[in-house]
Amino acid sequence: MANVTTIEPHVILVPYPSQGHINPLLQFAKRLASKGVKSTIATTKYTVNTIHSPNISVEPISDGFDEGGFSQAQNTDVFLKSFKENGSRTLSQILTKYENSTHPIRCIVYDSFFPWALDVAKKHGIYGASFFTNSAMVCAVFAHIHHGTFSLPVKIEENEPLLLPGLPCLYPNDVPGFIKEPESYPAYLAMKMSQFSNVENADWIFDNSFQELEGEIARGVSEFWPAKLIGPMVPSSYLDGRIENDKGYGASLWKPLSEECLNWLKTKPKQSVIYISFGSMVSLTQKQMEEIAYALIGSNMNFLWVVRDTEECKLPKGFIESTKGKGLIVSWCNQLETLANQAIGCFVTHCGWNSTLEGLSLGVPMVAMPQFSDQMTDAKFIDEIWEIGVRPKLDEMLGIVKREELLFCLNEVMTGEKSVEIRKNATTLRDLAKKTVSEGGSSDKAINEFVESLNLVC
Ligand code: UDP
């Protein structure tokens, strides 16, 4: 029988340095810390100062672009190659530093975008766990490509959807562009596929989803992607409340205008405000921004719209002034705090997986406006599978959502025929999300199993 040590095990977590990846890995670090695991985040020098979370240590690693991160690199390819080289070296140095301390690191939990981190773990004779930040459905599609169930490019037509064993069928608008036209996005596709390059050697695979939401999908591919579902990785105050004062992720690449938003929301009636955010990376066309702006004016409803500084120039002239009172535009907000506010009636989202899980965990009905990548698949689930929102149709000529269509969907979700059913479904999923991370819930049990194995001396 294995011995049980008295020293708390130490885990280092390595997120891809963007908001949508730092948030779930940092949240996992906090969950582990709350269960007696010493947790350290290793992130790039460029993002290291954006993380402030009690009980979590932060260590800098290098991606080779210490002054400006990704924006300093010429392209994704250059960035990832440099990250692999410099990241492996500097992560290894951190492991060595701790090797002779009272808290040697026992496991690297690495973002699945960084399969090289598993080699670092093995070189140091410790565990490696791959953390996937997409939905199980999206991971399952890529796992099938890796496994050879189908190869790229794949023909997907309205009358010839992609049919994969155990998964809902996928129509052209439900899959990322790089599945239909892989040659158009080689670097991005390579990064997605690299997640599976050595995954069979990982000691654990984690995914930010949960059994009640996607258990069946994960089980269908468990033979070649045996992931433990441990999500939703949303701060505890919004779910089980077991981590004290855990009201935010504790990482922000931009300064949130929290007070301004909360003071404004306070003046608005319950469920009267449309919240709009396209996350940290999407850049809409000027035409799409205009269509959203005119749909909001047409709705005559209150709205809170996150428009990043770099996007503001795309708003119609005079829009901010002419909608003052009814609308508030901010460059960044605390999204969870906003979604949890009782004034919010719906969430117009780009369907990034974190935003999807946040809307779902807080029971907020959604209007799904995906732009690329996994967002397309998440939108299908919001609209058709879970029925917790609606997805506006794209104008075939322009490839964007026109104002009339968005206005129709806003009315539908806020007060229309479907709104009662959508709100009911959203409440059901919110309750399941709470249950799964609460004591005895499926995600809680999966995390406990991981912690127990760490506690066993190898
Ligand atoms: N977010 C935020 N404030 C905003 C907009 C977004 O805090 O004004 C957070 C949001 O809560 C989520 C993350 O940024 O955790 C975005 O991640 P997601 O996967 O939804 O999209 P991405 O930015 O990666 O496209």
Residues whose N, C-alpha, C, O or C-beta is under 5 A from the ligand:
A	BS01	UDP	Q19 G20 N23 S277 F278 G279 S280 M281 V306 W332 C333 N334 Q335 L336 G352 W353 N354 S355
